[in-house]
């Protein structure tokens, strides 16, 4: 928790690269996995489509529904919302779903300002697929602002879960089993949610860090950080339930609230591919100002993906938008090779609640105030091998997400994190910045638990490994700050953890 200073600029990285050292935290992780003990680092490998155990699907053999066959003709200056919805409805009526296909050209959506009108996908197996995200491909253009209205919304008809049982014993972080009161309503292969909320547990979790009274959502009979961890049941033995994926925090029973297991309702195998989303935001006569008003933050929003499992976005672009992709309660999702461009807006990719959302090989280019980020109970979010613009903010949007990984990310800064003050702290424990390359026009100082300033940083003891920057950067209240100024091995923590889990290969030592 002592202050540390970065004095090695990125210009030294070529020299440092030849003498990169294996991170001691990585060694601890490998040893813990071999010996069955608890590692310091979370296991972030349980992220992405089917936990990254499968490649994204090829779509070979899926039935195709061309939007043109339902009246959506590109480049005709007519609005295509109704025709696209008809194509989606036809795909949903087909057993196994299908591909809703857009031929090259520009399609207009949002003929009015009614934010309640959306193109809805409410069945599994629906893929929106264009003819490429480049200039000769498919563009979906939102003509009118619809404040707080995402133009394409994936969401099941029923999202609320039902209580199934209660956890009756403590369980450690990075373990896989819990003991429950009654397992009769559970079955192997079932997806469930661990839920808890209490002020009592919240104070235990953050101790000895101080909690400010202004963070009002943490306090009272109905207060506390909201725990929402999604898991898949691998085994049931009596009243012990074993999950396929690890629990990412210490479960501690308290008097003031129960730890419940609920059902998780979701769509699966849904995707978006080879499309460019854009909007009329580029012609609005003001440049973006963060939180100036609802127009600046929420006028043009492209995609909502809520309660989706084993779903994805790949090979897409988002241009001139206030918000690109909003994910709520996503489980085992991948966003890859997707890029954000154009007039600056508010948010690019935001994953809240959910478990194991993977953002991989994407670029953000300063096109939104926030690069990819997380908030509000999200667990195990991974942003890896991505690039942000100089002084582009990462997005940790309060609501106490935990166990988040920014991995081999180039660019980005940590000031002006989002979210309302009643929802602070911004982040719980185990925010890991691994080989993060900070880029700013000025020197920066970060106090990661500065409870005295309204717009500052409240992140519980983050873990920094191999942090580098092009300016002088100093810190207070880090949990661990290892090898500052020098990149470490493995280059990508996510890839190394994945290969260790799937193949037993230690990438830090592999030649």
VENTACOR-V583821 format. One record per residue. SS is DSSP state (alpha for helix, beta for strand, coil for the rest). PHI is phi in radians with two decimals (none if undefined). Layout:
BEGIN
ss = {SS	SS}
phi = {PHI	PHI}
END
This chain:
BEGIN
ss = {coil	coil	coil	beta	beta	coil	coil	coil	coil	alpha	alpha	alpha	alpha	alpha	alpha	alpha	alpha	coil	coil	coil	beta	beta	coil	alpha	alpha	alpha	alpha	alpha	alpha	alpha	alpha	alpha	alpha	alpha	alpha	coil	coil	coil	coil	coil	coil	coil	coil	coil	coil	coil	coil	coil	alpha	alpha	alpha	alpha	coil	coil	coil	coil	coil	coil	coil	coil	coil	coil	coil	beta	beta	beta	alpha	alpha	alpha	alpha	coil	coil	coil	coil	coil	coil	coil	coil	beta	coil	alpha	alpha	alpha	alpha	alpha	alpha	alpha	alpha	alpha	alpha	alpha	alpha	alpha	coil	coil	coil	coil	beta	beta	beta	beta	coil	coil	coil	beta	beta	beta	beta	beta	coil	coil	coil	coil	coil	coil	coil	coil	coil	beta	beta	beta	coil	coil	coil	coil	beta	beta	beta	beta	coil	coil	coil	coil	coil	coil	coil	coil	beta	beta	beta	beta	beta	coil	coil	coil	coil	coil	coil	coil	beta	beta	beta	beta	beta	beta	coil	coil	coil	coil	coil	coil	coil	beta	beta	beta	beta	beta	coil	coil	coil	beta	coil	coil	coil	coil	coil	beta	beta	beta	beta	coil	coil	coil	coil	coil	coil	coil	coil	coil	coil	beta	beta	beta	beta	beta	beta	coil	coil	alpha	alpha	alpha	alpha	alpha	alpha	alpha	alpha	coil	coil	coil	coil	coil	coil	coil	coil	coil	alpha	alpha	alpha	coil	coil	coil	coil	coil	coil	coil	coil	beta	beta	beta	beta	beta	beta	beta	beta	beta	beta	beta	coil	coil	beta	beta	beta	beta	coil	coil	coil	coil	coil	coil	coil	beta	coil	coil	beta	coil	coil	beta	coil	coil	beta	beta	beta	beta	coil	coil	coil	beta	beta	coil	coil	beta	beta	beta	coil	coil	beta	beta	beta	beta	alpha	alpha	alpha	alpha	coil	coil	coil	coil	coil	coil	coil	coil	coil	coil	alpha	alpha	alpha	alpha	alpha	coil	coil	beta	beta	beta	beta	beta	beta	coil	beta	beta	coil	coil	beta	beta	beta	coil	coil	beta	beta	beta	coil	coil	coil	beta	beta	beta	beta	beta	beta	coil	coil	beta	beta	beta	beta	beta	beta	coil	coil	beta	beta	beta	coil	coil	coil	beta	beta	beta	beta	beta	beta	beta	beta	coil	coil	beta	beta	beta	beta	beta	beta	coil	coil	beta	coil	coil	coil	coil	beta	beta	beta	beta	beta	beta	beta	beta	coil	coil	coil	beta	coil	coil	beta	beta	beta	coil	coil	beta	coil	coil	coil	coil	coil	beta	beta	beta	beta	coil	coil	coil	coil	beta	beta	coil	beta	beta	beta	beta	coil	coil	beta	coil	coil	beta	coil	coil	coil	coil	coil	coil	coil	alpha	alpha	alpha	coil	coil	coil	beta	coil	coil	coil	beta	beta	beta	beta	coil	coil	beta	beta	coil	coil	coil	coil	coil	beta	beta	beta	beta	coil	beta	coil	coil	coil	coil	coil	coil	coil	coil	beta	beta	coil	coil	coil	beta	beta	beta	coil	coil	beta	beta	coil	coil	coil	beta	beta	beta	beta	coil	coil	coil	beta	beta	beta	coil	coil	coil	coil	coil	beta	beta	coil	coil	coil	alpha	alpha	alpha	alpha	alpha	alpha	alpha	alpha	alpha	alpha	alpha	coil	coil	coil	coil	coil	coil	coil	coil}
phi = {none	-1.41	-1.15	-2.30	-2.28	-1.66	-2.13	-1.81	-1.33	-1.09	-1.06	-1.47	-1.10	-1.09	-1.30	-1.09	-0.96	-1.25	-2.14	-1.05	-1.85	-1.26	-1.10	-1.04	-1.17	-1.17	-1.04	-1.05	-1.13	-1.08	-1.08	-1.10	-1.15	-1.22	-1.75	1.28	-1.80	-1.59	-1.34	-1.17	-1.43	-1.14	-1.57	-1.48	-1.24	-1.51	-2.46	1.67	-0.92	0.86	0.97	1.07	-1.48	-2.25	-1.26	-1.04	-1.18	-1.42	1.28	-1.03	1.57	-1.31	-1.22	-1.85	-2.09	-1.38	-1.10	-1.08	-1.22	-1.97	1.83	-1.55	-1.79	-1.20	1.14	-1.77	1.12	-1.89	-1.38	-1.98	-0.96	-1.11	-1.21	-1.11	-1.08	-1.10	-1.14	-1.08	-1.06	-1.14	-1.14	-1.19	-1.33	-1.47	-0.99	1.55	1.31	2.97	-1.69	-1.58	-1.84	-1.94	-1.25	-1.03	2.25	-1.83	-2.00	-1.67	-2.30	1.18	-1.28	-2.51	-1.74	-1.39	-1.23	-1.47	-1.57	-2.53	-1.45	-1.82	-2.06	-2.23	-2.25	-1.28	1.37	-1.78	-2.11	-1.58	-2.30	-1.80	-1.88	2.09	-1.64	-1.42	-1.13	-1.64	-1.74	-1.93	-2.05	-1.92	-2.00	-1.51	-1.43	-2.09	-1.24	-2.31	-1.11	1.11	-2.22	-1.36	-1.27	-2.12	-2.17	-1.57	-2.85	-1.18	-1.16	-2.12	-1.98	-1.32	-1.68	-2.01	-1.16	-1.92	-2.96	-2.29	-1.34	-2.06	-2.59	-1.07	-2.55	-1.51	-1.12	1.19	-1.78	-2.14	-2.17	-2.33	-1.76	-2.11	-1.19	-2.67	-1.69	-1.14	-1.65	-1.86	-2.59	-1.10	1.58	-1.34	-1.62	-2.38	-2.10	-1.53	-2.21	-2.80	-2.73	-2.84	-1.13	-1.05	-1.15	-1.01	-1.15	-1.11	-1.11	-1.54	-0.99	-1.64	-1.16	-1.41	-2.00	-1.45	-1.09	-1.17	-1.47	-1.17	-1.23	-1.50	-2.09	1.71	-1.06	-1.90	-1.70	2.13	-1.16	-1.60	-1.53	-2.59	-1.88	-1.62	-2.46	-1.99	-1.37	-1.72	-2.76	-2.25	-2.25	1.14	-1.81	-1.68	-2.00	-1.87	-1.66	-1.35	-2.04	-1.32	-1.34	-1.79	-2.64	-1.31	-1.46	-2.24	-1.19	-2.30	-1.33	-1.67	-2.97	-1.65	-1.77	-1.77	-1.95	-2.08	-1.26	-2.13	-1.71	-2.72	-1.62	-2.43	0.97	-1.85	-2.67	-2.35	-2.46	1.00	-2.23	-2.04	-1.76	-2.57	-2.76	-1.42	-0.99	-1.11	-1.74	-1.17	-1.39	-2.47	-1.43	-1.10	-2.24	-1.04	1.06	-1.10	-2.90	-1.17	-1.10	-1.13	-1.56	-2.38	-1.21	-2.20	-2.20	-1.57	-2.31	-2.03	-2.26	-2.12	1.01	-1.93	-2.19	0.83	-2.31	-2.80	-2.28	-2.55	1.00	-2.08	-2.33	-2.21	-2.07	0.95	-2.30	-1.34	-2.55	-1.60	-2.26	-2.01	-2.04	-2.16	0.94	-1.43	-2.36	1.02	-2.03	-2.23	-2.14	-2.42	0.84	-2.22	-2.35	-2.09	-2.47	1.63	-1.06	-1.11	-2.29	-1.63	-2.28	-1.67	-2.17	-2.23	-1.93	-2.07	0.93	1.39	-2.57	1.31	-1.44	-1.98	-1.99	-2.35	0.97	-2.03	-2.27	-2.07	1.01	1.24	-1.32	-2.26	-0.98	-1.83	-1.32	-0.99	-2.86	-2.60	3.08	0.86	1.35	-1.10	-2.32	1.18	-1.25	-2.22	-2.01	-2.33	0.92	-2.06	-2.23	-2.01	-1.36	-1.08	1.07	-1.46	-1.36	-1.21	-2.02	-2.08	-1.69	1.05	1.31	0.97	-1.10	-2.61	0.92	-2.00	-2.09	-1.83	-2.18	0.93	-1.74	-1.85	1.61	1.83	-2.36	-1.99	-1.43	0.95	-1.16	-1.56	1.71	-1.35	-1.05	-1.05	-1.63	-1.20	-1.20	-1.11	-2.54	-1.42	-1.43	1.12	-1.37	-1.97	-1.90	-1.94	0.86	-1.45	-1.89	-1.29	-2.32	-2.57	-1.50	-2.31	-1.08	-2.36	-2.18	-2.09	-1.80	-1.34	-2.42	-1.71	-1.45	-1.63	-2.07	-1.12	-1.81	-2.41	-2.06	-2.21	-2.16	-1.35	0.90	-1.14	-1.87	-1.95	-2.36	1.18	-1.30	-2.25	-2.76	-1.67	-2.31	-1.35	-2.23	-2.14	-2.39	-2.22	1.06	-1.44	-1.40	-2.38	-2.31	-1.82	1.04	-1.11	1.61	-2.38	-1.14	-2.13	-1.85	-1.25	-1.10	-2.09	-1.15	-1.06	-1.11	-1.17	-1.15	-1.14	-1.18	-1.14	-1.24	-1.45	-2.17	1.26	-1.67	-1.66	-1.15	-1.18	-1.91	-1.20	-1.76}
END
